[in-house]
């Protein structure tokens, strides 16, 4: 199922390969002496767990994963810990309830991860390589949203860096090396006329943190290990024109964000596409490319972000459509989601999935969905019906 890149041959190691291989235990778990019971004794209580992890995990599946361990030491209990710490709410959106400690987790625990990914993104994993499309010229519209309803927009993308554990499992040394790589890579953006500055979180004052909307780590992040040693080796790169922000070593290795106060999704998406491809090339030259899996596409720490890692969000001013009985059906058919914001007058609309379609198609889904919601809102304001605007299932 998985295509694994063969290891590079190094002349000095070739002479001693039999000896080196004999030093590697065939079963990584045999190197650990964990005082654990049997899989039946260790199986977690999931009766009140509403996450995808809680809905999918069975005693038989847990038993199959129980004695597996990645080369960096990630065991299955590390994977499911987020869902045990935050079991979710049956009335709210369903979270994945799990996290990958490293890229190998997606391979070693694929029996579990593949099912979570398929359930969350509502798309089957096949042997076909996921399509990728960063040609922003293929996007239709996005720069013509009605400003009476569209307040602002944000386009973000996450990436994991090859050869490093993800934030929930990485060491301080890995995190600091990732910061060094990011500093070198982001300098190339400066050379390409997108000037900016890299700010270490530990050096930010309260006013700067407020400008960046930076909040202290949540209790969940602390419990799952994402915020270990906070704020050591965490940083943010901010372009001088404010068009791009790059977060380093937060919940993922890298997160690029482009925010527009004019709700111009097309320009925000273009900014992300151009600069992400530049960074991708730089990291490849540095011999630490972004992590790509044959059947999943781009992968990072959360299964909720596999495929494209792209999130397109538009903040809308809505009143009437929120009360309509068919709203949830409309959102499901449009393959978008709607969430509350801190402002009672604003709701954020974003893509429900990141896997199964290309970057351009995902952005197009949000643009088309936002336009349709605005059209419905206008009709309801005039006291008219919206049944004829309800789309067919996509």
N, C-alpha and C positions, 0 to 999 in steps of 0.2 A: 504493500500500500504506500509506504513512504520511500522516497528516493533519498538515500543518504550519501552525502559527498564523501568519496574515499579520502583517507588521510594522506597528506603530502609525504613523500619519501624524502628523508634527510639522510645524506651519506653517513654521517657520524652515528646516527641511530640504527641504521640498517645492520651494522656489524653486531649490535647487541640486542636486536629485536627479540630473539627468543627469551633472553634474560629479562628484558623489560616487560614483555607480555606475561611472564611467569609471576611478576610482582603485582600484577593487577588481578584482584579477586574476581572470579567469574560472577559472583553474587555480591553486589555492593552492600547489601544489607548485612552480610556476614561480618563486615568491618565495624558494625555498630553493636553495642550491647545495651539495647533499650529494654527496660523492665516492663514489658507489655504482656498482656494476657493473650488469649486466642482471639481471632477475628470476631467470634460470637460475643466474647466478653467486652471487646473494645468498640463494637458497633454503636454509633451515637444515637441518641434519642431524637427522632425526626418527626414525631407526631404533630408538633406545632410549627414545623418549619415550612414556610411558603415559598422558599427559593427554588430555582430549578434544580439545584443540588439536592435539596430535601425531597423533591418530587421524583427524581430519577434514581437516586442511590438506593440500592437494595442490599440485603445481607450477602447475597451471592456475588454481586459486583464488588462490594467492599472486600470480600474474601479474596477475590482475584487480584486486587490492587495492594493488599495488605503488606506483603513482603517485598514490594518493589521499591526501588530507590534510584534516583538519578545520580549521575557521577558527581554532582555538586552537593548531594546529600538531601534532596527534597524527597520526602515520603508523602504518602497519600493523605495523611492527617494534616500535613501542611497545606495541601491543596484545598481541603474542604473547611479549613478553620474559619474563613470569613463568613460562611453561611451559618456556622455554629455560633459565632459571636453576634451576628445580625440575622436572626431567623426570618425577618421580614414580616409583612402584614398582608393578610389575605385580601384586604380591600384595596391595596395599592398595586402599583406595577410590580411585576415579578423580576427580581434581580437574579443574577447567575449564581450567587452564593459560593463562589469558588475563585481561586486565583492560581496561576501557574508560577512556580518558583523559578523556573528557567525554561528555555526553549525545549529542552529534552522532555519536559513534563507533558507536552502535547503529544509526544510520540509514545512515551512509556505508559501513560494513563489515557491513551486514545479511546479505549473502550468507554471511559466515562466522559472525557472532554467532548468527543464527537457528538454524543447524545445531547449534552448541554448546549452545544453550539447549534445543533439542528433545531432544538426546541426553542431557544431564545430568538434565533434569527428566522425561524420558520422556512428554512431552506436546507435541502439535502446535501450532504457532502458526497461528491463523486470523485472519480479519478481524473476529471478534467481540471486543468489549471485555472483558477479564478481569473477573470479578465480584469485588466487594469487600464484606465484611460485618464490621463492627465491633460488631455487636449481641451483646455478651457473654452476654446472657440466652438466646441460642439454643444456647449450649454445654450439653451434657447431662453431668452429672458433673464430675469434675476436682477436686472438694473431698472426695472419699471414697476416695482411694487408700490401700491397706493400708500403714500406717507401718512394719510389720515388714519391708517390702521397699523401699518408696519413702523415700529419705533426704531429698531436697530437690528443688527444681525451679527452672528459670529460663526466662523468656519474654523474648525480645529482638526488636527490629525495627530495621532500618536505613533511612535515607532520604538521598537526594541533594537538594541545593538548586539550583533553577534559576538559570542565568546564571553558574555557577562550574564550573571544571574539577574533576575528581575528584582525590583525594589524590596519585595517582601522577604527576599532570601539573600540578597547580596551583602558582601562584607564592606567594612569601611574602606578598605583598600580598593575594592572594585568601584565603589561609588566615587572615590577621589580620582581614580583613573578615568572614569567616564566623564567627570568634570573637565579633566585635562584634555580629553579628546574633543569635547564640546567646545572648549575655548579655542582650540586650533581650527575646528571646522567653522565656527561662527566668524572667525577672523576673515575667512574667505568671502563671506557675505559682505563684509566691509570693503574688501577689494573689488567686489562687483557692484559698487555704488549704493548698496543699501547699508548706510552707516548706522551703527548702533553701539550699545555698551553692555557689557556683562556685569551684572550686580550679584554679589554673593548675599544670600538671604541673611546670614549672620551679621552682615554689615548694614542692613537696611534699618532706618529709623521708623518710628510709628507712622509718620506722615507718608513716607514712601510705601510702606506696607498697605496703607489705606488707598493710595492711588492705584496700586496694582490689585486691589481687592484680595489681598493675601490674608487668609485666616489661619490661626494656629491649627495644628493637627487635630483631627477629630479623635474621639476615644476609640473608634473602630480602627483608624489608621495606626494608632499606638498599639492596640491589642494584636493586630495582624502583622506587625513588624514593618509596615511601610514607612513609618515615621521614626524608626530607630535612629538614635544619635542626632536627632533634629537640633539645629538646621545644618549640620555638618555636610559639606560638599553639595548643598542645594543652591541653585542659582537661577537667575532669570535674565535673558537677553532681550533688550527692548530697542527697537529701531527708532531712530531720531524722528522720523516722520509719523511714528505711532501706528504704522500699518501692520507690524508684525511683532509678536511676543513669543519667545521660545523658553519654555520651562524645562529645567534640567534636574533629573533625579527626584522628581516629585512622586506621583503614583506610577509613572512610567519613566523610561530613560529619557525620552524626548517628547515634548508636546508643543506643537506649533499652533499658534492662535492668531487669527486675523479678525479684528472687530471693526465694524463700520457703524457710525451713528446715523448714516443716511440710508441704512438697510439695503445697501447695494450688494447683494449676494454674489453677483457676477464678479465684481472687483475683489471681494474677499476671497472667493474661490481661486481666482487667477493668482493672487498673492501667495496663497498656500501652494498651489501647483508649481509655480516657478521656483520658489525658495526651497520647497521640499526636494525637488529634483536636484537642485544645486547641492544641498546637504547630502543627499544620497550618493552623489558622485564623489564628494569629498571623503565621506566615510569609507567608500569603497577603496579609494586611493590610500587611506590610512589603514587598510586591511582589516577593518571592522565594519562590514556592510550591515545594513538593516536586515532583520531576521525575516526570512521568507520560507514558508512551508508549501510543498507542492500542491496539496489539496486544500489548504486553508488561506493561502495568500500571505499578507503581512500579519505577523502575530506580535502581541505584546503581553503584558501580564494578565489582562482580563480577557476571558472568552467573549465578553460582550463587545470587544473591539477588533476581533479578528477579521480578516478579509481586506478591508480598506483602512480601518482605524479612523475613518472620517466621521465627523459630526457637524451637521449643518443646522444652525439654530436661528430662528427669527422670532423676535418679540412682537406680539400683536396686541392691539387694543380691541377686545371683543366683549360683547355683553349678551346679545340675543341668542347667538348660535350656541352659547354655553348651556342654555336651558333647553335646547331642542332634544327631543327624545331619541333622535337618530344620530347624535353626535359621535358616540363611540363606534357605531357601525361605519360612519363616514371615515373616521380616523383609521380604522382597521383596513378599509378598502384602499385608502390612500397610502397605507404603510408608513404613517407618521404617528407621532405621539404628541400629546399636549400636557404640559405641566404648569403648575402655579409658580409664580415668582414672589419676591418679597413685596412687590407692589400689587395690591388687589385689582388694579385696572389692567395689568399686563399678564399675558400668558405666553410661555415659550413653546414654539412648535419646532420639532426636530425629527430627523429620520429615526425610525424605530429599530432599524438593523444596519449593520455595517458589512454584512457578508452576503454574497450571492449575486451582487451586481457591481458594476464599475463605479468609479468616483463620480463621473459625469452623470450617470443614471441616478445615483443616490441624490445628488444635488438637484437634479431635475425634478425628482419626486417631491422634494421639499418646496421648491419654487412653485410647481404646479399646485401642490396641496395648499400652500398659503394663499395663492390667487383664488382658489375655489372657496376657501373659508371666508375670504374677504367678500367674494360675490354673494355667498350665502348670508353673511352678516348684513349686507346692503339690502337684500331682498326682505329679510326679517324686519329690518328697520322700517320698511315700507308696508309691512303687514301682509306680504305675499308669501306663498308657499315655496319650499325649496326641494320638494320631492324630485322634480325633474332634473335637479343639479346633482343628485346623489350619484356618484360614479359606480361603474361595474367593478366587480372584484378584480384587483390587479394581481 
